[in-house]
Amino acid sequence: MKITGIRIHHIEWERGPYHWRDEIMPSGSTARTALLRIITDAGIEGWSSYSAGASVEEIKYQIVGEDPLNRERIWQKFWRNLRTSKLGLAIGPVDCALWDLAGKVQGEPVYKLAGGMRDKVPAYASTVTLDSLDEYMALARRCLEKGYRAIKLHAWGRLKEDAELCRALRKEVGDEIVLMYDASSMFNLYEDAVWFGRRLEEQDFLWYEEPMDHFNMVALARLARELDIPLAVAEATHGGPWDALAQIQAGAADIILTGPLDPYKGGLTGVLKTAHICEGYGMMCAIHGGAISHLHAACAIYNTKYFERLVPETYYSPPGIRDASTEIGADGYARPWDKPGLGFEVDWGWVEAHTVGIEE
């Protein structure tokens, strides 16, 4: 079996705006994604979500003519050529599509091929930034009613107001619900980062995510030594497994964040390499992101505890491309479907109606 080409459907649909913390530009009401299809001479395709940015011709140069089951060979070709290209934007989706294809060939879900640690994983509700305490409390109640037993806040990035939000949320949900906080690298004065970390410790938050400039390992290491709450870092840095190792050895990380579709992280193959490095240090490797490839990653490895699901669950997923990532059980668990590959169900009529461009 050989790869003969790729096809990328660029898709748009209306979903309404949302925003993250202060100083990050809000999204518009039009959602944009893409569906990557890796095509073979055997008529079997591998699919993945895709973000624009890499050269289609360069992707084809690396993979056309290759056996799609030789994932490690293809991964190494991509990784060794990141320095002079934008392949780092494509390595994740391409790798995930190759795992999807392998699952279809072998008749198994991807998580089983990748390790099969578990067939379900607790999900945490990951918020966007809302406008008031009341909105956050109402969302938390809806999440608990749905079955979630863990919530991660994306807030405003305002020191005192975010601290009040964290106190209010703990009071609202009680002591048994697991809480996390993501600063999105906002608190870049050491004293501010320490002060806020102490407030999280008082409220028994599980982790403190990206508290300071994510490239400043010196400051993060100093903060990690000072605080008791674990620091979850490396979501936005490049370098995949080798960056994770550098973060750990610098003392900047208690938990490493990585995701199969994050730029320059290396897809599911890169996540597995990163998770095994973390395991060697007895550390958690937290999967960043809520797509179906992230759910399979969370079920494949030992040293992760949760699947991150942005809420509302269907707000970020194309209505015409269904998978198990939006289905959270009443017990708070997410479960991959028992289908070969990643388990996409594609309404090609919807995709065609919402495709604004095709690259191949």
N, C-alpha and C positions, 0 to 999 in steps of 0.2 A: 504494500500500500504506500502511495506517495501523495504528498500535498501538491495540488495542482493550482491553487489560487486562494484568494481571500475575497470576501465581499463585506463591506461595512455599510449598514443602513443607518443614516443619521435621522433621528426621530425627534419630533417636537409635539407637545400636547399642553393644554392649559390646565393649571392646577392651583393657581393663586400664589402670592408672594410669601416669603418668610425671611427671617434674618437671624444672624448670629450675634456675637457680642459687639459692643461699641467699637467703632473704627473699622469694622469689616463691612464691605458694601453689601446691602441686602440683595436677595435674588429678585428677579422679575416674576411675573405671573406665568411666563412660558417655561416649561421644563424641557430640558434637552438631554438626550442620551444617545447612545448608538448600540447597535447589535453587531458584533463581530462574528462572521462565519468563516471557518477554515474548511476549505473544500478539498476532497480527495478523489483519486481515480476509482475508489471503491464505492463511491456514492454515499459515504458516511461523512457527516459534518460535525465539527466541534463548534460550540457557541459560547459566547461570553458577552457580558456588558463591556462597553468600550468608551473611553473618553478621547476626544480628538486631540491631535497634537503631533503624532509621529507620522513620518512619511510612509504612505502605503507602498511605494516602490521599494523603500528600504526594508520594510517588513517582508515583502515578497522575496527580496534578494536573500534574506536570511533563511526562509523556510520552504520556498517552492522547490520541489524535488526531494525533500527530506521525508523519511519515514515518520509519520506523526506520533508513533509510539516511542520514538527516541527522545523523550522529553528532556532528559538531562543534557544530551548532546545539543539540542536546540537552545536550551537555557544557557549553556556555557557560551554558545556563539553570540547570543544576545548580550550577555553580561560583559564579555570581553571587548565589546564594541560600543559600550555606552559612552565612552569618553569623547567621541567625536560625532555623536548623533543624538537624536531624540528617542532612541529605542527604549530608554527608561520609562517613557510614557506608554509604551506598548508591551513591554515584557510581561506585565501582570495579566492583561487581558488575553494575550496570545497563550501564555502558559495555562491559564484557566480553561481556555477553549480546547487546548490539547488534553487536559485532564478530562474534560467533558467528552471528548471524542474517545478517549481510552475507555471511559466507563461504558459508552455505547458499544464499543467493540467487545468488551468483556462481559457486558450484561450486568454491571454492578454500579451502585451509587459511588460517586467520587470519594466520599469519606471513608468507605471501606477499602478502596484501593490505596488511599493515602495513609492508612493506619488503623482506622476502625476502632478508636478508643471507646466511643459511645455512640448510641443511635439517637440520643436526645441531649439537650444541654439547656440549663436555665438561661432565660433571656432577661436582659435588663432594658427598661424603657429609657431611651436617650432623647432628651428634649431638644428642641431648637430654643432660641431666646424668645421669651414671651414678654409682654409689656407690663405686667403687674404681678404682685404676690397672689392676688385672687386667681388670676389665670393659671399660675403654676399649681396652686392648691387644687383647683378644679381638674387640671390634667392629671395630677397625682392620684386623685380619687378615681378617675376613669381607668387609669392604669392598674390600680389595685383591684378594681372590679373585674377587669379583664383577666387577671391572674398573675400579673407581674409581682415579683417579690423583691425587685431591685430597680432603682431609678438613678440615672446620671443627669446632673444639671449642666446645661450650657446657659450661662447667665449673662449679665451685662458687662462684667469686667470692672465693676465699681466696688472698691474695697469694702466699705461699710454696708452698702446696700446688698451686695452679694452675701455678706456674712449674715445679715438679717434674714435673707431668703433661706439660707441653709438652716438657721435656727427654726424658722417657721415650718419648713418642710419636715424636719425631724419631729416637731411637735404634731404636725398633721398626720404623719404616717405611723408614728410610734417607733419603739426601739427594735422591733423584729425585722423591719424592712432595711435592706442593704442600700446605702447611698454612696454615690461617687460625685465628684465635682471636677469639671474641666474648665481650666482658666484660659485655654487657648493662648498660652504664652503671654498673658497680660501683665503679670506682676513682676516687672523687671528690676525693681529696687529690692534688694535682699531683705531689708527690714519689713517691707510690705508683704513679701512672700512668706516670711516667717510668721508674721502676725496672722495672716489669713490661714496658714497651715495650723496654727494653734486653735483657731476657731473650728476648723474641721475636726481636729482631734477631740475637742470638747463635745462635738455632736456625733462622734464615733463614725465618721465617714471611712469607707473602705480604702479609697485612694484619692490622691491629689494629682490631677492630670495636667501635664504641660504647664506648670506654674510660672516658669520664666522662659526667656528666649531659648528656643529649643536647640540652637547651635552653641549655647554657652555652657559647655560641660563643666567648666570650672565653677561657675556660680551654682549649677545644679548639684554638683558634688558637695559643695559647702552646705547647701540647703538640706540635702539628704542626710548629712551628718547631724544636723541640728534638730530635725523633726523626727517624731516617731511614726507619723502617718507615711505609708509608702508613696513614693513618687512614681507615677506612670509616665514614661517619656518615650521619645523617638518616633512619634507618629509622623512628624513632618520632615524629618531629616532623610537624607538620601544615603544609600550604601547598603541597605538590606542587612544580611547576616553580619557583615564586617562592621557596619555602623553599630549594630547591637552589641557586638563584642567590645568595641571601643567605649561605648557608653557604660557598659558593665565594669570594665577594667578601670575606667576613670572614677568609679564610685558615684556616677551621676544618676543611676537607675536602680529602683527596687523592682519595677515591673517594666517590661519592654512592650511597647505597642507596635503592632505591624498588621498589615492587611494585604490580601492577595491582589487587590485592585489599586492599592496605593502606588503612586509613581516611585520608581526606582527601588521598590521593595522585593520584586522578583516573583510575583505571582504566588500560587500555592506552593510551588517548589521552594521559593525563597522563604515563605512562611515556615515550612517544615524545617529548613536549615536553621532559621532563627530560633524556632522553638526548641530545637535540640541543643543549641548553644545555651539558651536560658536554662534548660533542664540540667545541663552540666553544672550550673551555678546554683541549682535549687531554687530558681526564680520562676515567677509566673510570666507567661507570654500572653498578653491580652490581645484578642483579635479586634482590630479597629475597622468598623464599618458593618453595614447590615444587609449586604446583598447575599444571594444564594451561595456564592463561592465562599463567603465568610462563614456561613453556617456549616458548610462541609468542613472548612478548616477547623472550626471549633470542635467538631465531632471527631476529627482525625487525631488530634494531639492530646497528650496527657496533661500538660501543665498550663491549662487555661480553665477558667471557671464559668465564663459567661459568653453568650452571643449578644452583641449589641444590636438593638432594633430601634431605629428612629421612629418616633411616633408623631402623628398617626401612621400606622404601619403601611397603608397603601398610598400615602401622600407622595412618596419618593419613587414609587415603582410604576413603570408604564402599565396602564390598564390592559393592554393587549399582550403583555408578556408576563405570564403567571409562573410562580414557583413557591416553594415552601417557606421562604423567608418572611412572608407577611403573616403566617399563621402561627399565632401564639396560643398554646393550649390553656385551658382553665387552671392547670397546675403550674403555669408560668414557664413551661418548657417549649422550646422550638425543636422541631423534628424534620430532618430531610425526608422527602418522599422516597419510598422504596422503588425508585426508577433508575434505569441506567443513566450514567453521567450526572450532570448537575440537576437535572429534572426540570428543564424549562418546558412550559406549554405555551406555544406561540400562536396567536391569532393572526395569521398572515394577512387577512383582509384589513385588520386594524393597523398592522405595521405598514402595509402599502398606503393606506389612507393618510398616515401620519409621517411618512418618510419624506424628508425635504431634500435628500441627496443620497447618492450611492457612490462609493468608491470601490474600485476593484482593479 
